[in-house]
């Protein structure tokens, strides 16, 4: 899923309000009025100082795996001393000597964390995994030592309590409020005993979630599905079959064939496979990859994580983890998110049943004597789609060559809408040979930042697609953004053109939408910069950029046949867009199910969570939770089962109680598309307006206010339901969302 595209590194999340920052020309505690005797240690090694490369980009030629642990230890020691200096300052607490000083702390730790966690996601090794296991709980403890420090909080609270008498910019005021509220949320107002328990829980969660992420990746990457003969793979292309033969040989089984699993429950090769038994084998391997039926079992990790989260929430007086975790979200309350999703269920369930009936008819017409199962669904959905819309997915791919999608499609869109230009770089070291690098130039010709593009699937990379930063924009440090996009496109065999599916085209536009959110950051403080926004807002700017993938002037510039150079026929795009509303029972259903399953895990009380104390009870809870949704879960399983649901279980917080964000932000996205279309579409005026009102604002203001400043109205859920084919057009109610509340919507 376009799932894992975060604004900050994992370490930045662990360090909460005490932001780690990349370096610049300023002294870390300049203007902070520090007159203490605290000695700040000097760092050594590569990460002790700024990179000498353009934009402070990391120099991977000078970094070894042996650098990370010492750099982490030094970085934590330096930041701890910087915090001690703030506390020891004899001057009265001020915004500058306390809040800004905290913002400036941790520069070395920020440098190493950004590089390290980028690599553990994109190009990990056994040694990096070992370091991750060792350092994650230490980083958690370090973050807690800052956010739960009573003396430090006393200074923060003194500044916060005096805020009415202070003259601050709006961004200053937001930084102060965020710092105070983040420390309160971390536990600053708890008793000493409660704070110590929170620290212990945080440390254990860090260890457990790191282990979950590593096991989930291992379950996917280390368990290819083996087949005995070419006949098992009938229907696949010659290149896919050759790739399967090569993978089997690499895994010590020459003469056989192997298919690597991908991160979602459904697997992309299933629709083409003619052998039903082979389809079932591949699907079931995916479905059971981490539930104990194979080599990996994450169920007791899930039970422990859920129990600890529920206990932590109770320490703060909250009923459950969702109520605790959603404190800074746009939706604010779990019930708001649940009401938003549950109103879609009746129409979605009806769509699932209707589509299943159509698929069963297609199976009979094909000579089959069985009813549709999940491993059959996409094969026959694609047959119906091809018949109804005359759409051949393989033929569609022939118009989408990866380099053209990026440079003539994504970059062209950015030029037309925002005035950006791009220059390929070969002088910037990369962490893998497949990574491409570009300098990004702003509309006035000035350098805006550096962009890394990492498109291909490999065993050392976790699944999905995401965006993050090596360097964040900050006027405080004078830094410009260094941003990377990560995809997981299967790499074409040597010598063949790199064609991609239309789904990956959409993903490329989506992830670059995240990148633009980072490139257009216009903040003084890094902790408020770019994509440092609420979980249920950050996906919105990326999703809205998907609309330009099929915008006529953009499409005609990049979608040309890889052999003939002929532009993609308009009627083929019409078919793609018409077909987009088909198969929503599965496409939309699996996402809604995953989001609601997440909320079920996040809604457990401590007693309820503690009662799920065996692997079998984990299975039973998942089953019961899904059955309660009223959807056809045996035909349409969730996009991720609990046992490999990385979004919610592979970091201490991550997307837990937040997977609904993809649906929530789709609402904002679809309403924004309506605005763009009503106002002339792809124009510089529209791009400049969106940049000014949304993309450049970072996390500096209320999100409903931000949207209304852009669109001139509160967000409306109707365009999303129409796009999904879940309304009947003029029968749909015009429903606005405001102040975190969603009125009921008529869904037919």
N, C-alpha and C positions, 0 to 999 in steps of 0.2 A: 504494500500500500504505500501511498505517497507519504507513507507513514512516518517516519522518523526524520523530518527535515527540521532540528531545533536551532534556536538563535544562539544558544550558548553551549559551551562544553559541559560535560558531565560534572567536572570539578566546579565550574562556575555555579551550577545549581546547588552543589553541596555547600558552597561558601555563602549562600544566601545573600544577605544585605551587604556583606563585606566583599565587594566586587574585586576580582582580580583583573588587572589591567595591563595591556602591553605598554612598552616603554615609550619615552619621548624625551624632550630636552629638559623637562622640569624635574626638580628635586622632589622625591616622594612626599615630603612633609613641608614643602615651601609654603610660606604664608600661614602656617598652622600655629604659630606662636608657641612652639614647643620649647620649653626651657628646662626639660628634665635632664637627668644624668643617664638615661637609658642609652646604651650603646647598640646601634643597629649593625648587625653582622654584615660583612662583605661576602657576596656570592662568588663562586668560582665556576669555571667550566663554561660550556657553550651558552647556557641559558642565563648566565649572570648579567649579560648585557644585551642590548638590542642587536638584532640582525643588521648586517651591513648591506643586505640586498635591498632593491627598490621596495618601497612601502613596508619595510621591516619584515618582508616575507621570510619564512624559515628556510635556512640553508641546509637541506637534507644531506648534502655531501659532507657536512661537518658534525652530524649528529649520529651517535651510535646508541645501541640499546643500553650500554653501560652508563650512559649519561643520565638516564631518567631518574633512577632512585636517588642518587646524590642531589640532583636538582630539585626533586620534590622535597627532600628533607631540608635542604638549604632554604628553599622558597618558603616553607612553613615557618622555619626559625626566624627568617627575616620579617615575615608579616607579623608573627607573634611579638617581636621586638617593636615593630612599628605601632602595634596596638597598645603595648605597654607604655610607649612614649606618649600616646594620646591620653591614656589614663593618668600618667604621672605629671601631665602639664599643670602647673600651679595656677594658670590663668583660668578664669571662669569659662565654662563651656560656651562656645560660639558655633555658629554654622560652619565657619571656616576651619577652626581648630579641632572640631570633632567630626562633623558629617563629611566635609570634603576630605579631611585627613583619612577617614575610613575609606572613602572612595578611592583615594590614591594608594592605599596600601596593597601589598601583594603582587607587585609587578612581575617579579621573577617566577612566582608560583603560577601566575597567569600564562606566562610564556610557555612553560613546560607543559602545563595542563592542556592547553589548546593543541599543541602538536601531538602529545601522547594520546589523548582521547580521539583525535582525528585518525591516528594510525590504528588504534585498537578496533575502530569501526571499519576502516577501509583496507588495511593491509597488515593484519595482525600476524603474530608469530607465537610459538609456544612461550618464548621468553617474555614477550609483551603481556601475554595473558597471565603469566606468573606475577609479573610486576603489578598488574591491575588488581589481582587478588590480594596482594600484600598492601598496596597503597590505598585502595578505596576506603577501608575502615579508618586508616590514619587521616585521610582527608576529611572524612566525616567528623572524626573527633576534633580535628583542627578547626573546622567550621563551627562546631558546637562550642569550642572554647572561646570563640569570639562572640557569636550571637547570643550565647547564654551567660556572658560575663556580667555580673551584677554591677560592677563599678563602671564598666563601659556603658551599660544601659542607663545608669544614673545620669551620665553626661548627655547621652542622646535624649533622654526624657526631659532634662533641663532645657535643652534647646527647643524641643518640641512644645513644651508647655509655654514657652515664651514666644511662640511663632507669631502671635497676633501683633506683637510689638516690633517685629522685624520687617525690614525691607528686603524682599526677595523677588527674583524673577519667578515666573510660573514653573520653570524647570527646577529651580532651587527648591521651591515649595514641594514639588512632587518628590524630589530626592529625599527631602527631610521626612515627608510622610511615609514614603516607602521604607526608609531605613528604620523608622520607629515601628511601623506596623509589621515589618518582616521580623524584627527582634521579638515583638510580642507574639507573633505567630510561631516563632521558634521556641518560645517558652520563657521569655524574660519576666513575665508576671507570675510564674509558678513559684511554688515553695522550693526550698533547696532540695528536699527529697524528690519532689516531682521533676525538677530539672535534671537531677542525676539519673532518674529513670529514663527520661527522654534521651539523654546522652547514650545510655546503654541500648535503648531501642534503636536509635539512629545507627549506632555502630553495627548492631546485628543485622539491621535491614540492609546496610551497605554491603556486608559480606554475602547475605543471602541473595540479593538482587544481582550482584556481580556474578555469583555462581549460576543463577538462573540464566542470565544472558549467555554465558559461556556454554552451558549445557544445551540451550535452545539452538545456538549456532552449530554446536557439534552434532545435534540430532539432525539438522538440516544438511550440513556439509559433509559429514562423515558417514552418511548412510544412503549412498546411491541405491537405486532399485535395480536389481539385476534381472535380465531376461536371457533365455537360452538361445533364441534363434531370431533371425530377421523377420520370420513370420509373426512373431509376437509384436513386432513394431510396424506391421503393415499399415500403410497410410502416411507414415512419416516421410519426409523428404530424404533423398540420398545423403545430403549433408548432415541431417539430424541423426540418421542411422550410423553414419561414419563417426560422428562425434560420440555416439553411445558406445561404439566399438572401442574407440580410443580411451574413453573413460573407464571401461571395464578392464582394459589392458593396464591402465595406470593403477588400477586397484587390485592387480594381481590375478585377474581372471580373463586372460586372453581367450578369444574365441567366443566370449559372451558379449552382452550388451548392457550398458548401465545408463540410467537417467538420473541426473542429480535433482534433488528436491529443491523447490523454491519456497519462499517464506510463508506464503498464504496456503490455506487449506486446499483450494483448487490448484491444479497444476496446468501450465500453459500448453503442454503437448497432448493432453487428454482428448480434445475435440478431434484431432487428426487420427487418433489411434482406432483402427478398425476392429481389433481383437478385444471383445468385451472383457474377457478374463484378464487380459493385460491392463485394460483401463482400471478395472477394479483393484488389481494388485498395486498399481501406482497410486491410486487415490487412497487406499487404505494405509499404505506406507506413510503417506503424508499425514493422514488423519491421526494415526497412532504413533507418530514419530517420537513422542516424549511422554507417553502415558504408561510406560512399563512393559508394553508388549514387545519392545525392541531393546536396544541397549541403554536407552536413556529414560529416566523417570524423574520428572520435575514436580510431581504432585505434592510431596511433603514440603518442598520448598514453598509452593503456593500456599499451603495451609499455614505454615509458619509466618509468611509475609502478611497474609490476611489477618492473622491473630495479632501480630505486633502492630499493624496499622490501626486496628480497632482499639487496642489498648492505648496507643498514643493519642488517638482522637479523644478517648474518654478522659485522659489527663487534662485536656483542655476544655472539658465540659461539653464536648460535642457528642451527638448520638452515634455517629459513625464516621468512617474515614472520608466519605464523600462530603459530608458537612464541613469537616475540617479542611479538606484539600481545596475546596472551591472558594476559599475566602477572597481571592483576588481575581476571580473569573468575571467575564462579561455577564454570564448568566447568573452568577452569584450563589444560587441555591440549587441543590440537587433536584428539587421538585420542578423547577423551571425547565431544566434540561429533560427530565422525564416526561413532563407534559408535552413538550415540544416533539419528542420522539413518539410517544404513545399515540398521539393523534393520527400518526401515519399508519399505524398497525392494521386497522380494519381494511383499508384499501389495499395495503401491501399483501395481507393474507389472501384476500380475494384474488389478487393478481397472481400470486404463487399457485393457487389452486387452478386458475384458468390456464396458466402457462403449462402446468404439469399435464393437464388434460390434452392440450395441443401436442405436447411432446409424446405422450402415449399414442396419440393418433399417428404421429410421424414414425414412431417405432414400428407400429403395426404395418404401416405402408411400406416400410423398409424390410418387412418379413420377420420382424422380431416378435418373439412370444414372451415378452416380459414387460414390466412397468418400469418407468424411469427411476433411476437411482442417481445419487450425486455424480457418480463417475460417467453417467450417460448424459447428464443435463446439457452440458455445453456442446457436445457433439450434435445432438438433435436440435438444440436451440440454433446452432449455426446453420444447420440444414434448412430449418424453417426460415431463418433470416436470409439465407442465400436464395431460397425460392421466392419468398415474399418481396424481398428488396433487390434480388438479383445481385447480391453482394458477395464477392469472393475475397476473403481476407488475405490470401496469398497474393492475389493480383493487386490489392491495395498496397501491400508492403513494397511492391516494385517502384512505387512513386516516392518512397521515403528513405533516402540515403542519409546516414547519420550526419556526415559533415555538412551536407546541405541543410538538413533540419536545423542544425545549430547556427551555422553562419548565415545562411540565406533565409532562414525562417525566424528563429528566436532573436538573433541579433538584428535582423531587418525590422522586426516588430519594434524592438527597443529604439532603433533609429527613428522610425516613423512617428512613434508615440512620444518619445522623450528626447530625441536628438542625440542619442548616444552613438559612438563609433567604437570599433574594436581593432586591436592589432595583435596578431599571434606572436607569442614570445617563445624562443627556444633557448634563451640564456638563463632561465629561471630553473633551478633544480627542483625536481619533483620526487614524490615518495614512491612512484611506480611509473614504469615507462609508458603506460597507457594514458597518463594524465596530460591534458592539453592546458596551456596557460595563455591568457590574453590580458593586455592592458585595456582598461575601459576608460574612454574619454567622454567627458561631459559635453553638454550642448554648446558650451563656449570654447571647446577645444582643450580645456584643462584636464589633467589626469584625475579620474574619479576613484580608481582603485585597481585591484588585480583580481582576476577571475580564473579559478582552476575548474576544469571539467573532467570528471572521472567516470566514464560511461559504462565500463564493462563488468560483467559478473566474473568473480573468481573465488576460489575457496577461502582466501584470506579475508574476504569482505562479508560483513553481515548483509542480510537481505534487505530489500526495500530501496527507497530513494530519499535523499535528504540534502539539506543545505546547512552549512555552519561557517564560522569565521576562524581564520588564523589570526587576524588583527581586526579589531572593531574600530569604527569611526568614533572620534572623540576630539572636541576642540580643546578640552583640558590638556590633552597630550599632543595635540597636533597630528593625530594619526588618521590615515585613510583606510577604508576597509579592504581586507584581503579575504576573499570569499571562495568557498568551494561548493560545487554541486556534485552529488554522488548518485549514480544510477546503477542498475544491475541488468544491463542488456546482454543477452547471450552473444558472445563474440563470434563473428563469422569465421569459418575456416580460412586459413591462409590463402590469399589470392582471390577470394570471393568478395564481392561488394558487401559493405556493412549496411544491410537493410534492416529497418525496424518496423514494428507494428504501430498502428495508429495510437494504441494505448501508450506506447513509449514516446510517441510524438507529443501527446498531451502531457505526459510526465515531464518531458524536457521543458515545455513552456511553463508548467507548474513550478518546477524547482527554480527556474530562472526568475519567476515571480518572487520567490523568497529572496533570491539574490538581489533583485532590484530594491526590495524592502531594506536590505542591508546597505546597498550602495547609496541610496538616497537619504540615509540617516543624516540628521542635521542637529545633533545634540552635543552639549558640552560634556555631559556625563555618560560614560560608557555603559553604566548599568541601566540607562534608560534609552540606549541607542538602538536604532534599527529594529530588528526583530525581537527585542527585549520587551515583549508584550504578553498579555494574558494568553494562556493556552488555547482558549476558545476564540481568539481573535487572530492569532499568528498565521493560521492556514488561509484566512480570507484573501489577503493580497495575492497569494500564490494561485489560489483557485481562479480568481477573476482573470488572470492572465492566460488561462487555458482557452478563453473565448477567441483569442487572436490566432490560434492554430488553424482555424478554418475561415478566417476573414479573407475575402476574395483577393485583395491586393497582396496580403502576406502569403497566402497559399500559392498563388501563381508564381511567386518569386522563388519558392523552394521545392514545391512538390512536382518534380519532373521525373519521367520514367528513366531508370538508371541505364537502360540500353539505348533508347531512342531519343531521349531528351524532350519528349513530348510532355506538355503540361498535363496534370491530372484533369480528366474530364469533369466538368461542372456537375454532370449527372451522377458521377461516382461519389462526389462529396454530398450531393443531395441524398443519395442512398445511405451514406454513413450517418448523416444527421437524422434521417428518418428512422434508421435502424436503432439509433441511440435510445429510443424510448421502449424498444422491445427488450425482453429478458430482464426487466426491472425486478421481477419476482426474485431472481437470483442476484443480479448485480447490486441492487439496492438492499435486498433482504439480508445478504450476508454481512453488510456493514451495519445495518440497524441491529441485527442480532449481536454482533460483537460489541457494539456500543452499550446495549442494554445489559449484556452479560458483564461488562466492566462495572456498570452501576450496581449490579447485584452483589458482586464481590466487595464493592466499596460501601455497601449499605449494611454490612454485618455489624451487629453489636459485639462487644468483647465476648459475651457468653456464647453467642451464635458462632462466632469464628472459632472459639476454643473447642466447640463441639465437633468441628470438622477436623478430626485428629487421625484419620487414616487415609491412605490413597483411595480406598473405595468410597469414602465419604466425600472426597473431592469430586470424584466422578458423579456421585449422586447429586451433589449440590449443583454442579454444572448442568446436569440433565434436568433437574427440577426447575432451575432458573430459566432455562431455555423453553421448557414446556409451558411455563407460566406466561410467556410472551404471546401465545396464541398464533404463532407463525408455523409454517411447515418445516420444522427443523430437521426432520429425517430426510427431506428432499433437498433442503437448503441449509447446510451447516453454517455456523458463523465463519466469518473470514479468517479468524484465528480461534482455535480452541484455547482454553485456559493454559494448557500445558506448554504452548509455544507462543503465548501472547506477550511478545517482547515489549510492546508499547506500555503495558501496565505492570509488568512484573520484573523488568530487567534494569530498573533504576529505582532508587528510594522513593521517587515520586513519579517522574516520567509523565505518561498520559493516563495514569490511574485516576479514576473518576473524571476522565477527560477525553476518552475516545469519542464521545459524542461531539467533540469539537469539529470533526470533519463534516458532520451534518449541519451543525449550527453555522459554521462559516460558509457552507454551501448556500445557506439561505441568504447571507450577506452577499455572496458572490453572484448569485442569480439575479438578485435585485439590482446589483451594480451593473450587470450586463444590460439589464433593461434601461438603466440610466444612460449608459454609453450609446446604446442604439438610438434612444430618443434624442440624443444630443449630437448626432453626426458620426459616431463610431470612432474610427482610428484617425484622430487628428491630434496635432501638437497641442492645441488648446485644451482638449480633453485630457491628454497626458499630463500637461503641466498642472491642470486643476487637481487630478488624482494624486500627483506627486506632492503638491502643496498641502492637500487636506488629509491625506492618509499616509502615503509612503514615507514622507519625511518626518512624521510626528513621533515615531518610536512609541515608547510607553509613557508619554508625557501628559496624557489627558484622558478623560472618560471616553470609553469606546463608543457608547451610543452617541455622545456628542460629536465624536470624530466622524462617525458614519453620517450623521445628519448634516454636518458641515459640508460633506462631499455631495450627498444625494439630495439634500434639501427636504428630507422626510425621514421618518423612522423606518427601519427595515420591515419588509413585507415578505411573508413566507410563501405567498401564492406563486411567484415565478419559479421557485424551486419545485413545488409540487407539480406545476405544469410541465417543467422540463423533464421530470421523472415519469410523466404520464399518469400521475396519481390524482388528477382532477379532471373535470369535464369542461375545462375552459371557462365559458361564461357562467357556469354554475358554481364556480369556486368563489368563496368569500374573499373579499379584500381584507386581509388581516395584517395588522401592524404589530410589531414587537417593540416595546419601549420599557425603559426602567427595569429591565430584567424579567418582565412578565409577558407571557404569550397567551392571548385570548384564544378561545376555542375556534377551530377552523372547520368549515364544512368540507369534508373529504368524501368524494363519491367513488 
